[in-house]
Amino acid sequence: MNWVVSHIKWIMLVSGAITCTMLYAAIAPSAALELMFGDSLEGPLAEIIVRNWAALITIVGAMLVYGAYSPSSRGLVLSVACVSKAIYVGLILSTGTQYLAKMGISIAFDSILVVVFCTYLLGVHRGRSLA
């Protein structure tokens, strides 16, 4: 736990930068869906929804980068990122194995981040309650 708390700035920077790569899906939604899921959605509504989804994920990544340099905002930023990533993992896992082969690395990465972010939040909370 202490390791996570002492290295959270770098954890947030790296995970935020990687999360920001979802900007690609906002720029090229069909290509990104094909790359990520091996599947695609068609039509203007699908493009709007995918671009919005990608923009929101990119914003979470940008928040992680911001939070790395703003200790006072880390609690909120990590809570939002943790909930967002946990929902994503839950939704992918709820579809069964259909997308698991393509999304395995993403699921593992986001699952690890959920655990790391929760570990940090618990560690900071315990540190405050002991003080």
ZAMI-962700 format. One record per residue: residue number from 1; y, x, z of N, C-alpha, C in turn; residue in three letters. Coordinates in steps of 0.001 Angstrom, whole numbers, plus 500000, padded with zeros to 6 digits. Layout:
N
<site NUM; <Y; X; Z>; <Y; X; Z>; <Y; X; Z>; 'ALA'>
...
# end
This chain:
131
<site 1; <498814; 500825; 500000>; <500000; 500000; 500000>; <501253; 500871; 500000>; 'MET'>
<site 2; <501253; 501921; 500818>; <502413; 502809; 500876>; <502677; 503458; 499525>; 'ASN'>
<site 3; <501599; 503791; 498798>; <501769; 504423; 497495>; <502505; 503486; 496553>; 'TRP'>
<site 4; <502117; 502229; 496533>; <502763; 501240; 495656>; <504231; 501094; 496040>; 'VAL'>
<site 5; <504520; 500971; 497326>; <505899; 500796; 497777>; <506748; 502015; 497394>; 'VAL'>
<site 6; <506210; 503204; 497556>; <506998; 504398; 497250>; <507144; 504678; 495758>; 'SER'>
<site 7; <506289; 504109; 494917>; <506353; 504345; 493474>; <506739; 503103; 492668>; 'HIS'>
<site 8; <507254; 502074; 493349>; <507506; 500808; 492654>; <508531; 500945; 491535>; 'ILE'>
<site 9; <509504; 501820; 491694>; <510510; 501979; 490637>; <509834; 502350; 489321>; 'LYS'>
<site 10; <508940; 503334; 489346>; <508277; 503784; 488116>; <507269; 502756; 487616>; 'TRP'>
<site 11; <506625; 502083; 488537>; <505695; 501020; 488146>; <506458; 499923; 487414>; 'ILE'>
<site 12; <507609; 499561; 487944>; <508418; 498515; 487318>; <508968; 498972; 485968>; 'MET'>
<site 13; <509398; 500216; 485876>; <509926; 500724; 484601>; <508862; 500715; 483511>; 'LEU'>
<site 14; <507693; 501236; 483819>; <506626; 501311; 482815>; <506134; 499915; 482452>; 'VAL'>
<site 15; <505863; 499094; 483454>; <505363; 497749; 483155>; <506433; 496911; 482457>; 'SER'>
<site 16; <507686; 497105; 482815>; <508770; 496383; 482153>; <508914; 496781; 480698>; 'GLY'>
<site 17; <508830; 498088; 480423>; <508929; 498566; 479037>; <507770; 498027; 478205>; 'ALA'>
<site 18; <506580; 498043; 478756>; <505418; 497523; 478023>; <505569; 496013; 477802>; 'ILE'>
<site 19; <506021; 495297; 478801>; <506212; 493856; 478676>; <507275; 493541; 477618>; 'THR'>
<site 20; <508289; 494378; 477518>; <509347; 494168; 476519>; <508845; 494306; 475082>; 'CYS'>
<site 21; <507674; 494869; 474898>; <507150; 494976; 473528>; <506844; 493607; 472933>; 'THR'>
<site 22; <506866; 492557; 473745>; <506679; 491195; 473231>; <507843; 490764; 472358>; 'MET'>
<site 23; <508900; 491535; 472331>; <510004; 491258; 471415>; <509489; 491175; 469977>; 'LEU'>
<site 24; <508432; 491920; 469700>; <507810; 491893; 468375>; <507432; 490463; 467971>; 'TYR'>
<site 25; <506905; 489693; 468911>; <506499; 488316; 468604>; <507703; 487419; 468357>; 'ALA'>
<site 26; <508849; 487760; 468918>; <510059; 486983; 468647>; <510577; 487265; 467245>; 'ALA'>
<site 27; <510317; 488473; 466762>; <510780; 488870; 465435>; <509797; 488446; 464348>; 'ILE'>
<site 28; <508525; 488656; 464595>; <507484; 488335; 463609>; <506386; 487519; 464286>; 'ALA'>
<site 29; <506630; 486237; 464539>; <505679; 485438; 465318>; <504287; 485326; 464711>; 'PRO'>
<site 30; <504182; 485105; 463419>; <502855; 484951; 462803>; <502058; 486242; 462880>; 'SER'>
<site 31; <502694; 487343; 462557>; <502014; 488645; 462604>; <501588; 488989; 464023>; 'ALA'>
<site 32; <502445; 488694; 464997>; <502125; 488994; 466391>; <500949; 488162; 466884>; 'ALA'>
<site 33; <500933; 486883; 466540>; <499812; 486030; 466959>; <498500; 486504; 466342>; 'LEU'>
<site 34; <498564; 486878; 465086>; <497356; 487382; 464409>; <496872; 488666; 465084>; 'GLU'>
<site 35; <497795; 489558; 465402>; <497447; 490823; 466052>; <496891; 490597; 467452>; 'LEU'>
<site 36; <497540; 489742; 468203>; <497160; 489540; 469599>; <495940; 488646; 469781>; 'MET'>
<site 37; <495892; 487560; 469053>; <494848; 486562; 469259>; <493828; 486488; 468136>; 'PHE'>
<site 38; <494148; 487103; 466991>; <493266; 486971; 465837>; <493331; 485566; 465269>; 'GLY'>
<site 39; <494415; 484881; 465545>; <494583; 483494; 465142>; <496065; 483272; 464886>; 'ASP'>
<site 40; <496422; 482155; 464287>; <497832; 481900; 464050>; <498141; 480416; 464156>; 'SER'>
<site 41; <499415; 480128; 464278>; <499938; 478771; 464242>; <500844; 478691; 463031>; 'LEU'>
<site 42; <500913; 477553; 462434>; <501728; 477403; 461228>; <502829; 476384; 461440>; 'GLU'>
<site 43; <503912; 476572; 460726>; <504987; 475591; 460697>; <506205; 476015; 461488>; 'GLY'>
<site 44; <507304; 475350; 461242>; <508561; 475717; 461896>; <508541; 475508; 463416>; 'PRO'>
<site 45; <507884; 474452; 463882>; <507801; 474219; 465325>; <507024; 475346; 466006>; 'LEU'>
<site 46; <505935; 475777; 465389>; <505152; 476886; 465941>; <506002; 478145; 466035>; 'ALA'>
<site 47; <506810; 478402; 465019>; <507676; 479589; 465046>; <508682; 479513; 466179>; 'GLU'>
<site 48; <509264; 478331; 466380>; <510230; 478169; 467471>; <509561; 478411; 468818>; 'ILE'>
<site 49; <508404; 477805; 469016>; <507706; 477926; 470300>; <507265; 479371; 470552>; 'ILE'>
<site 50; <506697; 480020; 469565>; <506241; 481400; 469737>; <507425; 482334; 469969>; 'VAL'>
<site 51; <508499; 482143; 469220>; <509681; 482992; 469419>; <510265; 482800; 470822>; 'ARG'>
<site 52; <510311; 481564; 471287>; <510821; 481298; 472626>; <509915; 481916; 473690>; 'ASN'>
<site 53; <508616; 481739; 473537>; <507631; 482329; 474454>; <507800; 483840; 474510>; 'TRP'>
<site 54; <507928; 484454; 473355>; <508085; 485908; 473295>; <509396; 486349; 473930>; 'ALA'>
<site 55; <510453; 485585; 473698>; <511750; 485924; 474294>; <511682; 485842; 475819>; 'ALA'>
<site 56; <511021; 484818; 476338>; <510897; 484674; 477788>; <510093; 485830; 478394>; 'LEU'>
<site 57; <509029; 486228; 477728>; <508239; 487355; 478221>; <509065; 488639; 478161>; 'ILE'>
<site 58; <509823; 488815; 477087>; <510688; 489988; 476966>; <511739; 489998; 478071>; 'THR'>
<site 59; <512260; 488844; 478408>; <513236; 488751; 479505>; <512600; 489172; 480823>; 'ILE'>
<site 60; <511360; 488780; 481073>; <510660; 489214; 482281>; <510528; 490740; 482283>; 'VAL'>
<site 61; <510212; 491321; 481131>; <510143; 492781; 481026>; <511485; 493428; 481322>; 'GLY'>
<site 62; <512550; 492862; 480787>; <513896; 493390; 481041>; <514261; 493252; 482521>; 'ALA'>
<site 63; <513839; 492143; 483132>; <514071; 491969; 484563>; <513357; 493037; 485376>; 'MET'>
<site 64; <512145; 493392; 484963>; <511412; 494446; 485666>; <512158; 495775; 485572>; 'LEU'>
<site 65; <512687; 496084; 484401>; <513465; 497319; 484243>; <514715; 497250; 485118>; 'VAL'>
<site 66; <515409; 496133; 485095>; <516597; 495962; 485932>; <516243; 496114; 487414>; 'TYR'>
<site 67; <515176; 495444; 487836>; <514762; 495494; 489236>; <514363; 496886; 489695>; 'GLY'>
<site 68; <513909; 497707; 488776>; <513559; 499084; 489134>; <514785; 499835; 489655>; 'ALA'>
<site 69; <515951; 499500; 489128>; <517196; 500157; 489529>; <518013; 499352; 490536>; 'TYR'>
<site 70; <517555; 498164; 490872>; <518278; 497294; 491792>; <517345; 496838; 492912>; 'SER'>
<site 71; <517194; 497662; 493948>; <516267; 497316; 495029>; <516520; 495945; 495663>; 'PRO'>
<site 72; <517762; 495506; 495685>; <518051; 494209; 496312>; <517494; 493030; 495502>; 'SER'>
<site 73; <517216; 493237; 494223>; <516686; 492149; 493393>; <515172; 492235; 493193>; 'SER'>
<site 74; <514541; 493260; 493723>; <513110; 493467; 493457>; <512236; 492319; 493906>; 'ARG'>
<site 75; <512514; 491748; 495050>; <511683; 490652; 495546>; <511633; 489496; 494562>; 'GLY'>
<site 76; <512798; 489064; 494106>; <512866; 487965; 493151>; <512234; 488353; 491821>; 'LEU'>
<site 77; <512587; 489512; 491301>; <512071; 489962; 490002>; <510551; 490061; 490036>; 'VAL'>
<site 78; <510012; 490685; 491073>; <508555; 490841; 491148>; <507854; 489510; 491372>; 'LEU'>
<site 79; <508477; 488602; 492088>; <507895; 487274; 492276>; <507820; 486521; 490949>; 'SER'>
<site 80; <508906; 486540; 490185>; <508930; 485872; 488877>; <507897; 486495; 487946>; 'VAL'>
<site 81; <507871; 487827; 487880>; <506923; 488519; 487000>; <505485; 488230; 487419>; 'ALA'>
<site 82; <505240; 488218; 488710>; <503892; 487967; 489220>; <503422; 486561; 488844>; 'CYS'>
<site 83; <504264; 485572; 489044>; <503899; 484193; 488702>; <503691; 484061; 487198>; 'VAL'>
<site 84; <504596; 484624; 486413>; <504490; 484546; 484957>; <503192; 485172; 484459>; 'SER'>
<site 85; <502886; 486360; 484952>; <501683; 487064; 484510>; <500414; 486366; 485006>; 'LYS'>
<site 86; <500450; 485834; 486212>; <499281; 485113; 486738>; <499006; 483847; 485930>; 'ALA'>
<site 87; <500055; 483134; 485538>; <499873; 481936; 484712>; <499270; 482316; 483368>; 'ILE'>
<site 88; <499785; 483371; 482760>; <499256; 483843; 481467>; <497772; 484186; 481587>; 'TYR'>
<site 89; <497414; 484950; 482599>; <496009; 485327; 482800>; <495160; 484078; 483014>; 'VAL'>
<site 90; <495636; 483175; 483840>; <494890; 481939; 484095>; <494688; 481098; 482843>; 'GLY'>
<site 91; <495723; 480995; 482033>; <495609; 480210; 480798>; <494616; 480833; 479824>; 'LEU'>
<site 92; <494667; 482140; 479665>; <493725; 482812; 478754>; <492300; 482657; 479277>; 'ILE'>
<site 93; <492097; 482877; 480572>; <490755; 482768; 481138>; <490236; 481329; 481089>; 'LEU'>
<site 94; <491133; 480358; 481142>; <490703; 478959; 481111>; <490187; 478531; 479736>; 'SER'>
<site 95; <490466; 479320; 478705>; <489960; 478973; 477372>; <488541; 479475; 477154>; 'THR'>
<site 96; <487984; 480137; 478147>; <486639; 480698; 477999>; <486713; 482041; 477302>; 'GLY'>
<site 97; <485756; 482328; 476456>; <485683; 483649; 475830>; <486329; 483692; 474444>; 'THR'>
<site 98; <486930; 482607; 474025>; <487474; 482527; 472678>; <488464; 483653; 472361>; 'GLN'>
<site 99; <489367; 483969; 473279>; <490376; 484994; 473037>; <490172; 486239; 473896>; 'TYR'>
<site 100; <489141; 486217; 474706>; <488943; 487304; 475661>; <488717; 488651; 474980>; 'LEU'>
<site 101; <487994; 488687; 473888>; <487733; 489961; 473217>; <489031; 490610; 472743>; 'ALA'>
<site 102; <489904; 489832; 472142>; <491177; 490352; 471644>; <492153; 490633; 472786>; 'LYS'>
<site 103; <492114; 489833; 473820>; <493109; 489897; 474882>; <492649; 490663; 476114>; 'MET'>
<site 104; <491487; 491288; 476065>; <490926; 491957; 477237>; <491851; 492969; 477879>; 'GLY'>
<site 105; <492467; 493822; 477077>; <493356; 494851; 477627>; <494585; 494198; 478252>; 'ILE'>
<site 106; <495136; 493217; 477572>; <496305; 492510; 478084>; <495988; 491797; 479398>; 'SER'>
<site 107; <494833; 491154; 479449>; <494422; 490443; 480663>; <494227; 491428; 481811>; 'ILE'>
<site 108; <493566; 492535; 481542>; <493350; 493545; 482583>; <494680; 494107; 483074>; 'ALA'>
<site 109; <495566; 494452; 482141>; <496881; 495016; 482486>; <497669; 494043; 483350>; 'PHE'>
<site 110; <497787; 492800; 482910>; <498570; 491829; 483669>; <497909; 491485; 485009>; 'ASP'>
<site 111; <496581; 491455; 485058>; <495880; 491202; 486327>; <496155; 492320; 487326>; 'SER'>
<site 112; <496114; 493545; 486861>; <496408; 494693; 487733>; <497847; 494611; 488232>; 'ILE'>
<site 113; <498774; 494251; 487336>; <500172; 494135; 487752>; <500368; 493041; 488784>; 'LEU'>
<site 114; <499673; 491931; 488653>; <499770; 490867; 489658>; <499346; 491411; 491025>; 'VAL'>
<site 115; <498253; 492139; 491061>; <497778; 492715; 492327>; <498779; 493742; 492864>; 'VAL'>
<site 116; <499269; 494618; 491995>; <500227; 495655; 492421>; <501523; 495017; 492920>; 'VAL'>
<site 117; <502053; 494040; 492188>; <503299; 493398; 492598>; <503124; 492662; 493929>; 'PHE'>
<site 118; <502001; 491968; 494095>; <501728; 491289; 495367>; <501576; 492299; 496500>; 'CYS'>
<site 119; <500932; 493418; 496214>; <500777; 494475; 497216>; <502146; 494976; 497668>; 'THR'>
<site 120; <503042; 495206; 496706>; <504393; 495650; 497047>; <505100; 494599; 497905>; 'TYR'>
<site 121; <505068; 493349; 497463>; <505767; 492297; 498190>; <505231; 492144; 499613>; 'LEU'>
<site 122; <503919; 492233; 499778>; <503329; 492168; 501116>; <503710; 493395; 501950>; 'LEU'>
<site 123; <503688; 494556; 501323>; <504038; 495790; 502027>; <505475; 495781; 502506>; 'GLY'>
<site 124; <506389; 495326; 501691>; <507793; 495250; 502070>; <507979; 494195; 503150>; 'VAL'>
<site 125; <507299; 493067; 503003>; <507412; 491992; 504006>; <506885; 492471; 505361>; 'HIS'>
<site 126; <505767; 493148; 505363>; <505206; 493668; 506616>; <506125; 494712; 507233>; 'ARG'>
<site 127; <506713; 495553; 506391>; <507646; 496559; 506879>; <508852; 495934; 507544>; 'GLY'>
<site 128; <509344; 494852; 506996>; <510493; 494160; 507582>; <510127; 493465; 508886>; 'ARG'>
<site 129; <508933; 492877; 508928>; <508541; 492154; 510131>; <508202; 493108; 511279>; 'SER'>
<site 130; <507845; 494352; 510963>; <507571; 495337; 512009>; <508847; 495953; 512550>; 'LEU'>
<site 131; <509910; 495886; 511784>; <511178; 496527; 512186>; <511941; 495710; 513200>; 'ALA'>
# end
